[in-house]
Amino acid sequence: MNLSTNIDAEKLNALIQISLLINSNYSDLNALLEKIVQSAMDVVGGDAASLLIVTADKKNLRFEIALGPRGIEAKKILVGLNGIAGWVVKHSKSAIINDVQNDTRFDSSVQETTGYVTRNMLAVPMRIKTECIGVIEVLNKADNQDFTLNDLEVLELFATQTALAYQNASNYKQSQEEIIRLQDQLTQEQGYHTLIAESPIMLEKLAICKRIAVSDASVLILGESGVGKELIAEQIHLNSDRAGEPFIRVNCAALPEGLLESELFGHVRGAFTDAVADRKGGFETANKGTIFLDEIGEVPLFVQAKLLRVLQDKTFEPVGSSKTFVADVRIIAATNRNIEKLVEEGTFRADLYYRLNVLPIYIPPLRQRIEDIPALANFFLKKFNKAVKKDFAGFTETAMSAMLAYHWPGNIRELENAVERACVVGTPPYITEDALFFTTNKTFVENPEDKTLKTAINVFKKQYILSVLEKNNWNQTSTAEVLDIQRTYLSRLLKELDIKEK
């Protein structure tokens, strides 16, 4: 083809600009492809355009880009290979059709779903070597005109550029993902988590973490259950001079009072009935590093006294021993409770509180930082895609809108559970609102005819208590506060209703 004869200067310039764009930008594949498809649509004078990619199973096409009056609706549709686009993929040939409605290859399913009527169209294959990986379509030539062979030749050139862009950007993306994967693998091997932050308020919190990391002063992290307090503690440690040393986590609410003392300070053989050998505690194990005391508000008073001594004198003795150890450890504590209220009630030492509260940092709930929700949801989607061996491309707009509107009382932990559940019950290519908020919680009350009132009440009690326990990370003290009952009564209910942590 003679470019100077068949393609005018404006179209040639558009192709040159796309070529320059391809060679300068690999970081945002979707934005790059959208610019190419938009330029192709403008150059050949179409009303709508799309880029469809062959799915991994080679059985369908999904809309990677969809521009025009019904583009948003089209992107939600999975297209079979029985239509015109499918014909292009199967034969790896271009098609110019100026009477689409009467073409035997035309599949009207997209038209019926979106309400957008196609009069005429161009469809050209995107090839990488000999493989057709997708199709570019331009629909409805302006002013009711027919598409020409010249239009088709121009679009074929755009398709060549698009395939090159897709391959280069995909290779770049894969290399970046491999770097991130290796970094995450190293981090996970060391027991750390990935922290996702997009909202201004969380970016500010991360900046604070870096500033306070340089100090060895105690940190008290405050916030609701499930907001990511442990991840914040990890960030402080990883940005400190102690980053290469141990980071020891102790959940103070997960252990009985006697065992908590041993978990923190260790014990010697014979210190108590089950102490058959010497055991290092968290403070000794964390030497030169950081110890993270989660749910610090649950620590009993006699253990608080020993913690205070560590903070004041940097010394402690293991349970059953008179040998004094020096604790070269930074202490980071966290709680979802109102410590000042506990101090007033006499269940938390004021002097310990003041020692811990040197550098306080409050982590807001997810409902106050909704900008984080899309990034978190996509992070979890990628994680569970692999786990359930499905290929979800993302979330529908209604699903994402629902996530942004929901108040997430369980915070990030609840969001993670919702995405995992949606991956299990949902069907690709997109997570829908129904799948996201699907629940299998059925009560006997739905079929009450064969149940007594007492049974129905107990079923409701069990379901409700389980819900509150999960939202409070199975912290019985916090759960009792939410339920407005005594913790001792909650313990009795757990036994009566046979509620056990999974």
C-alpha positions as CSV (number, residue, x, y, z in Angstrom):
1,M,0.0,0.0,0.0
2,N,1.3,3.5,-1.0
3,L,0.8,5.5,2.2
4,S,1.3,8.9,0.5
5,T,-1.4,8.1,-2.0
6,N,-4.0,6.4,0.1
7,I,-3.7,8.1,3.5
8,D,-4.0,11.9,3.8
9,A,-1.7,14.0,6.0
10,E,-4.1,14.2,8.9
11,K,-4.5,10.4,9.2
12,L,-0.7,9.9,8.7
13,N,0.0,12.4,11.5
14,A,-2.4,10.6,13.8
15,L,-0.6,7.3,13.2
16,I,2.7,9.0,13.9
17,Q,1.4,10.4,17.2
18,I,0.2,7.0,18.2
19,S,3.6,5.4,17.4
20,L,5.3,8.0,19.6
21,L,2.8,7.4,22.4
22,I,3.4,3.6,22.2
23,N,7.2,4.1,22.6
24,S,6.9,6.4,25.5
25,N,4.2,5.0,27.8
26,Y,3.9,1.4,29.1
27,S,2.8,2.1,32.6
28,D,-1.0,2.5,32.1
29,L,-2.1,0.0,29.5
30,N,-5.8,0.9,29.7
31,A,-5.2,4.6,29.2
32,L,-2.9,3.9,26.3
33,L,-5.3,1.6,24.5
34,E,-8.2,4.0,25.0
35,K,-6.2,6.8,23.3
36,I,-5.4,4.6,20.4
37,V,-9.0,3.5,19.9
38,Q,-10.3,7.0,20.3
39,S,-7.8,8.2,17.7
40,A,-8.8,5.4,15.3
41,M,-12.5,6.3,15.8
42,D,-11.8,9.9,15.1
43,V,-9.7,9.3,12.0
44,V,-12.2,7.0,10.2
45,G,-15.2,9.1,11.4
46,G,-17.1,6.5,13.5
47,D,-19.7,7.1,16.1
48,A,-18.5,4.3,18.4
49,A,-15.5,2.1,18.7
50,S,-14.3,-0.8,20.8
51,L,-11.4,-3.1,21.5
52,L,-12.2,-6.7,22.3
53,I,-9.7,-9.1,23.7
54,V,-9.9,-12.9,23.4
55,T,-10.4,-14.4,26.9
56,A,-7.9,-16.9,28.4
57,D,-10.1,-19.9,27.6
58,K,-10.3,-18.8,23.9
59,K,-14.1,-19.1,24.0
60,N,-15.2,-15.5,24.3
61,L,-14.3,-11.8,23.8
62,R,-14.4,-9.2,26.5
63,F,-14.6,-5.4,26.0
64,E,-11.2,-4.0,27.0
65,I,-12.2,-0.5,25.6
66,A,-15.7,0.6,24.6
67,L,-16.2,4.2,23.4
68,G,-19.4,5.9,22.3
69,P,-23.0,6.4,23.4
70,R,-23.4,2.9,25.1
71,G,-19.8,2.2,25.9
72,I,-20.3,1.8,29.6
73,E,-23.1,-0.8,29.1
74,A,-21.1,-2.7,26.5
75,K,-18.1,-3.1,28.8
76,K,-20.2,-5.3,31.1
77,I,-20.9,-7.9,28.3
78,L,-19.0,-11.0,27.5
79,V,-19.2,-11.7,23.7
80,G,-19.2,-15.1,22.1
81,L,-17.3,-16.0,19.0
82,N,-20.5,-16.5,16.9
83,G,-20.8,-12.9,15.7
84,I,-18.8,-10.6,13.4
85,A,-16.0,-10.0,15.9
86,G,-15.8,-13.8,16.4
87,W,-15.5,-14.4,12.7
88,V,-12.6,-11.9,12.5
89,V,-10.8,-13.8,15.3
90,K,-11.4,-17.2,13.8
91,H,-10.3,-16.2,10.3
92,S,-7.8,-13.5,11.3
93,K,-9.3,-11.4,8.6
94,S,-10.8,-7.9,8.4
95,A,-14.4,-7.1,7.7
96,I,-16.1,-4.1,6.2
97,I,-19.9,-4.3,6.4
98,N,-22.2,-1.5,5.4
99,D,-25.4,-3.3,6.0
100,V,-24.9,-5.0,9.4
101,Q,-28.5,-5.9,10.1
102,N,-28.7,-8.1,7.1
103,D,-25.3,-9.8,7.5
104,T,-25.6,-13.5,8.4
105,R,-22.6,-13.2,10.8
106,F,-24.3,-10.5,12.9
107,D,-25.1,-11.4,16.5
108,S,-27.6,-8.9,17.9
109,S,-27.1,-9.8,21.6
110,V,-24.9,-6.7,22.3
111,Q,-27.4,-4.5,20.4
112,E,-30.3,-5.9,22.4
113,T,-28.5,-5.4,25.7
114,T,-27.3,-1.8,25.1
115,G,-30.0,-0.5,22.8
116,Y,-27.3,0.8,20.4
117,V,-28.2,0.0,16.8
118,T,-25.3,-0.8,14.5
119,R,-25.8,0.3,10.9
120,N,-22.3,-0.3,9.5
121,M,-19.0,-1.3,10.8
122,L,-15.3,-2.0,10.4
123,A,-13.7,-4.9,12.3
124,V,-10.0,-5.7,12.1
125,P,-7.9,-8.3,13.9
126,M,-5.1,-7.5,16.4
127,R,-2.3,-9.9,15.8
128,I,0.8,-10.8,17.8
129,K,2.9,-12.8,15.3
130,T,0.4,-15.3,13.9
131,E,-2.0,-15.2,16.8
132,C,-5.2,-13.1,16.8
133,I,-5.5,-11.7,20.3
134,G,-8.4,-9.3,19.7
135,V,-10.5,-7.1,17.5
136,I,-10.9,-3.4,16.9
137,E,-14.3,-2.3,15.8
138,V,-15.5,1.1,14.6
139,L,-19.3,1.5,14.2
140,N,-21.6,3.8,12.3
141,K,-19.8,6.1,9.9
142,A,-20.8,9.8,10.4
143,D,-23.5,11.4,8.3
144,N,-24.9,8.0,7.3
145,Q,-22.0,7.4,4.9
146,D,-20.5,4.0,4.1
147,F,-17.1,2.9,5.3
148,T,-14.5,2.7,2.5
149,L,-11.6,0.4,1.8
150,N,-9.4,3.4,2.7
151,D,-11.0,3.5,6.1
152,L,-10.4,-0.2,6.5
153,E,-6.7,0.1,5.5
154,V,-6.2,2.9,8.1
155,L,-7.9,0.9,10.8
156,E,-5.7,-2.1,10.0
157,L,-2.6,0.1,10.6
158,F,-4.1,1.2,13.9
159,A,-4.7,-2.4,14.8
160,T,-1.0,-3.2,14.1
161,Q,0.0,-0.3,16.4
162,T,-2.5,-1.4,19.0
163,A,-1.2,-5.0,19.0
164,L,2.3,-3.7,19.5
165,A,1.2,-1.4,22.3
166,Y,-0.7,-4.3,24.0
167,Q,2.3,-6.6,23.7
168,N,4.8,-4.0,25.0
169,A,2.6,-2.8,27.8
170,S,1.7,-6.3,28.8
171,N,5.4,-7.3,28.9
172,Y,6.1,-4.2,31.0
173,K,3.2,-5.0,33.3
174,Q,4.3,-8.6,33.7
175,S,7.8,-7.5,34.6
176,Q,6.5,-5.0,37.1
177,E,4.1,-7.6,38.6
178,E,7.0,-10.0,38.9
179,I,9.1,-7.4,40.8
180,I,6.1,-6.7,43.1
181,R,5.5,-10.4,43.5
182,L,9.0,-11.1,44.6
183,Q,9.0,-8.1,46.9
184,D,5.7,-9.3,48.4
185,Q,7.0,-12.8,48.7
186,L,10.0,-11.6,50.6
187,T,7.8,-9.4,52.8
188,Q,5.4,-12.3,53.4
189,E,8.2,-14.7,54.2
190,Q,9.2,-12.2,56.9
191,G,5.6,-12.2,58.2
192,Y,4.7,-8.7,56.9
193,H,1.6,-7.6,55.0
194,T,0.9,-5.4,52.0
195,L,-0.5,-2.0,52.9
196,I,-2.8,-0.3,50.4
197,A,-3.4,3.4,50.8
198,E,-4.9,5.8,48.2
199,S,-6.9,8.3,50.3
200,P,-5.3,11.6,51.4
201,I,-5.9,10.8,55.1
202,M,-4.1,7.4,54.9
203,L,-1.3,8.8,52.9
204,E,-0.9,11.4,55.7
205,K,-0.9,8.6,58.2
206,L,1.9,6.8,56.3
207,A,3.9,10.0,56.3
208,I,3.4,10.2,60.1
209,C,4.6,6.6,60.4
210,K,7.8,7.5,58.6
211,R,8.4,10.6,60.8
212,I,7.9,8.7,64.1
213,A,9.8,5.7,62.9
214,V,13.1,7.4,63.5
215,S,12.4,7.6,67.3
216,D,12.4,4.7,69.8
217,A,9.5,6.3,71.7
218,S,6.5,4.1,72.4
219,V,3.6,4.3,69.9
220,L,-0.1,3.8,70.7
221,I,-2.2,3.0,67.6
222,L,-6.0,3.6,68.0
223,G,-8.9,2.7,65.8
224,E,-11.8,0.3,65.2
225,S,-11.3,-3.4,64.7
226,G,-10.2,-4.3,61.2
227,V,-8.8,-0.9,60.1
228,G,-5.2,-2.2,59.7
229,K,-3.5,-1.3,63.0
230,E,-1.0,-4.1,62.7
231,L,-0.1,-3.0,59.2
232,I,0.6,0.5,60.5
233,A,2.8,-1.0,63.2
234,E,4.7,-2.9,60.6
235,Q,5.3,0.3,58.6
236,I,6.7,2.0,61.6
237,H,9.1,-0.9,62.2
238,L,10.1,-1.2,58.5
239,N,10.9,2.5,58.3
240,S,13.0,2.5,61.5
241,D,16.6,1.7,62.2
242,R,15.3,-1.6,63.7
243,A,13.9,-2.8,60.4
244,G,16.4,-5.6,60.0
245,E,15.7,-7.0,63.5
246,P,12.7,-9.0,64.7
247,F,9.1,-7.7,64.7
248,I,7.2,-9.8,67.3
249,R,3.4,-9.7,67.4
250,V,1.5,-10.5,70.6
251,N,-2.4,-10.5,70.6
252,C,-3.1,-9.7,74.3
253,A,-6.8,-10.6,74.0
254,A,-6.1,-14.1,72.6
255,L,-4.5,-15.6,75.6
256,P,-5.6,-16.3,79.2
257,E,-4.1,-14.1,81.9
258,G,-1.5,-16.6,83.1
259,L,-0.3,-17.5,79.6
260,L,-0.1,-13.8,78.5
261,E,2.6,-13.1,81.2
262,S,4.6,-16.1,79.9
263,E,4.1,-15.1,76.3
264,L,5.5,-11.6,77.0
265,F,8.3,-12.3,79.5
266,G,9.0,-16.0,79.0
267,H,9.3,-18.6,81.8
268,V,11.8,-21.1,83.3
269,R,11.3,-24.8,83.7
270,G,9.0,-25.6,86.7
271,A,7.6,-22.1,86.9
272,F,4.1,-23.6,86.6
273,T,2.5,-27.0,86.0
274,D,3.0,-27.1,82.2
275,A,6.4,-25.4,82.2
276,V,8.4,-28.4,81.2
277,A,11.3,-26.3,79.7
278,D,12.6,-22.8,79.6
279,R,10.9,-20.6,77.0
280,K,11.7,-17.2,75.7
281,G,9.0,-14.5,75.8
282,G,8.2,-11.8,73.3
283,F,10.5,-9.2,74.8
284,E,13.5,-11.5,74.7
285,T,12.7,-12.7,71.2
286,A,12.3,-9.1,70.0
287,N,15.7,-8.0,71.3
288,K,17.0,-5.0,69.2
289,G,13.7,-5.1,67.3
290,T,10.1,-4.2,67.9
291,I,7.3,-5.8,69.8
292,F,3.7,-5.1,68.8
293,L,1.1,-5.5,71.6
294,D,-2.3,-5.8,69.9
295,E,-5.4,-5.3,72.1
296,I,-3.4,-3.7,74.9
297,G,-6.6,-2.7,76.6
298,E,-7.2,-6.4,77.5
299,V,-4.0,-6.8,79.6
300,P,-4.8,-7.6,83.2
301,L,-3.5,-5.3,85.9
302,F,-0.8,-7.5,87.3
303,V,0.8,-7.9,83.8
304,Q,0.4,-4.1,83.3
305,A,2.7,-3.6,86.2
306,K,5.5,-5.7,84.5
307,L,4.9,-3.8,81.3
308,L,5.3,-0.5,83.1
309,R,8.7,-1.7,84.5
310,V,9.9,-2.6,81.0
311,L,8.9,0.9,79.8
312,Q,10.5,2.7,82.7
313,D,13.7,0.6,83.4
314,K,14.0,-1.6,80.3
315,T,14.2,-4.7,82.5
316,F,12.1,-7.8,83.2
317,E,12.3,-11.3,84.7
318,P,10.8,-14.4,83.1
319,V,8.1,-16.1,85.1
320,G,9.6,-18.2,87.9
321,S,13.1,-16.6,87.5
322,S,15.0,-14.1,89.5
323,K,17.4,-13.4,86.6
324,T,16.9,-9.9,85.2
325,F,17.0,-9.3,81.4
326,V,17.5,-6.0,79.7
327,A,14.9,-5.2,77.0
328,D,16.4,-3.4,74.0
329,V,13.0,-3.3,72.3
330,R,10.7,-0.6,70.9
331,I,7.1,-1.0,72.0
332,I,4.1,-0.4,69.7
333,A,0.7,-1.0,71.2
334,A,-2.8,-0.9,69.6
335,T,-6.4,-1.0,70.8
336,N,-9.9,-0.5,69.6
337,R,-11.0,0.5,73.1
338,N,-11.2,3.8,74.9
339,I,-8.2,3.6,77.1
340,E,-9.0,6.8,78.9
341,K,-12.3,5.4,79.9
342,L,-10.6,2.2,81.2
343,V,-8.2,4.4,83.2
344,E,-11.3,6.1,84.8
345,E,-12.8,2.7,85.5
346,G,-9.6,1.5,87.2
347,T,-9.0,-1.4,84.8
348,F,-6.0,0.2,83.1
349,R,-3.1,1.9,84.9
350,A,-2.8,5.6,84.2
351,D,1.0,5.6,84.4
352,L,1.2,2.8,81.8
353,Y,-1.2,4.7,79.6
354,Y,1.0,7.8,79.7
355,R,4.1,5.8,79.0
356,L,2.5,4.1,76.0
357,N,0.8,7.2,74.6
358,V,4.0,9.1,73.8
359,L,3.3,9.0,70.0
360,P,-0.4,8.3,69.4
361,I,-1.7,7.7,65.9
362,Y,-5.4,7.2,65.1
363,I,-6.4,5.1,62.1
364,P,-9.8,6.1,60.7
365,P,-12.4,3.5,59.7
366,L,-12.9,2.5,56.1
367,R,-16.1,4.5,55.8
368,Q,-14.1,7.7,56.3
369,R,-11.5,6.9,53.6
370,I,-13.6,5.5,50.8
371,E,-10.9,6.4,48.3
372,D,-9.1,3.3,49.5
373,I,-12.0,1.0,48.7
374,P,-11.3,0.5,44.9
375,A,-7.6,-0.2,45.4
376,L,-8.3,-2.6,48.3
377,A,-11.1,-4.4,46.5
378,N,-8.9,-4.9,43.4
379,F,-6.0,-6.1,45.6
380,F,-8.3,-8.7,47.3
381,L,-9.8,-9.6,43.9
382,K,-6.3,-10.4,42.5
383,K,-5.5,-12.4,45.6
384,F,-8.7,-14.5,45.5
385,N,-8.7,-14.9,41.7
386,K,-5.7,-17.2,42.1
387,A,-7.2,-18.9,45.1
388,V,-10.5,-19.9,43.4
389,K,-8.9,-20.3,40.0
390,K,-11.2,-17.9,38.2
391,D,-10.5,-14.9,35.9
392,F,-12.4,-11.9,37.1
393,A,-11.5,-8.8,35.2
394,G,-12.9,-6.4,37.8
395,F,-16.1,-5.1,39.4
396,T,-19.3,-3.9,37.6
397,E,-20.0,-0.2,38.2
398,T,-23.0,-1.0,40.3
399,A,-20.8,-3.3,42.5
400,M,-18.2,-0.7,42.9
401,S,-20.9,2.0,43.7
402,A,-22.4,-0.3,46.3
403,M,-19.0,-0.8,47.9
404,L,-18.4,2.9,48.0
405,A,-21.9,3.5,49.6
406,Y,-21.7,0.7,52.2
407,H,-20.6,1.7,55.7
408,W,-18.3,-1.3,56.3
409,P,-18.7,-1.8,60.1
410,G,-16.1,-4.5,60.0
411,N,-13.7,-2.3,58.0
412,I,-11.0,-3.8,55.8
413,R,-11.5,-7.3,57.2
414,E,-15.2,-7.2,56.2
415,L,-14.3,-5.9,52.7
416,E,-11.8,-8.7,52.2
417,N,-14.4,-11.3,53.3
418,A,-17.0,-9.8,50.9
419,V,-14.6,-10.0,47.9
420,E,-13.5,-13.5,48.8
421,R,-17.2,-14.6,49.0
422,A,-18.0,-12.9,45.7
423,C,-15.1,-14.7,44.0
424,V,-16.5,-18.0,45.2
425,V,-20.1,-17.5,44.3
426,G,-19.7,-15.1,41.3
427,T,-19.3,-15.8,37.6
428,P,-16.6,-14.0,35.5
429,P,-15.8,-11.7,33.8
430,Y,-17.0,-9.2,36.5
431,I,-18.0,-9.3,40.2
432,T,-21.6,-8.1,40.5
433,E,-23.4,-6.4,43.4
434,D,-25.4,-9.6,44.0
435,A,-22.3,-11.7,44.3
436,L,-20.5,-9.1,46.5
437,F,-23.3,-8.9,49.1
438,F,-24.4,-12.5,48.7
439,T,-25.0,-14.2,52.0
440,T,-25.7,-17.8,53.0
441,N,-26.9,-16.9,56.5
442,K,-30.3,-18.5,56.7
443,T,-32.2,-18.7,59.9
444,F,-34.7,-21.2,61.1
445,V,-37.2,-18.3,61.4
446,E,-37.6,-18.5,57.6
447,N,-39.3,-21.8,58.1
448,P,-40.9,-21.4,61.5
449,E,-43.7,-23.9,61.2
450,D,-41.6,-26.7,62.7
451,K,-39.6,-24.6,65.3
452,T,-40.5,-23.5,68.8
453,L,-40.3,-19.9,69.8
454,K,-37.3,-20.7,72.1
455,T,-35.4,-22.4,69.2
456,A,-36.1,-19.4,66.9
457,I,-34.9,-16.9,69.6
458,N,-31.7,-19.0,70.2
459,V,-31.0,-19.1,66.5
460,F,-31.3,-15.4,66.2
461,K,-29.1,-14.9,69.3
462,K,-26.4,-17.1,67.9
463,Q,-26.4,-15.5,64.5
464,Y,-26.4,-12.0,65.9
465,I,-23.6,-12.7,68.5
466,L,-21.5,-14.4,65.8
467,S,-21.9,-11.3,63.6
468,V,-20.7,-8.9,66.4
469,L,-17.9,-11.2,67.3
470,E,-16.6,-11.3,63.8
471,K,-16.8,-7.5,63.5
472,N,-14.8,-7.2,66.7
473,N,-12.2,-9.8,65.7
474,W,-13.5,-12.2,68.3
475,N,-12.6,-9.8,71.1
476,Q,-15.1,-10.8,73.8
477,T,-14.7,-7.6,75.8
478,S,-15.4,-5.4,72.8
479,T,-18.3,-7.7,71.8
480,A,-19.8,-7.5,75.3
481,E,-19.6,-3.7,75.1
482,V,-21.4,-3.6,71.7
483,L,-24.1,-6.0,73.0
484,D,-24.3,-3.9,76.3
485,I,-23.9,-7.0,78.5
486,Q,-21.4,-8.2,81.0
487,R,-18.4,-10.2,79.6
488,T,-19.2,-13.0,82.1
489,Y,-22.7,-13.2,80.6
490,L,-21.3,-13.3,77.1
491,S,-19.0,-16.2,78.1
492,R,-22.1,-18.1,79.3
493,L,-24.0,-17.4,76.1
494,L,-21.1,-18.7,74.0
495,K,-21.2,-22.0,75.9
496,E,-25.0,-22.2,75.8
497,L,-25.2,-21.5,72.1
498,D,-22.1,-23.6,71.2
499,I,-20.3,-20.6,69.6
500,K,-16.7,-21.4,68.9
501,E,-14.1,-19.4,67.0
502,K,-13.3,-21.1,63.7
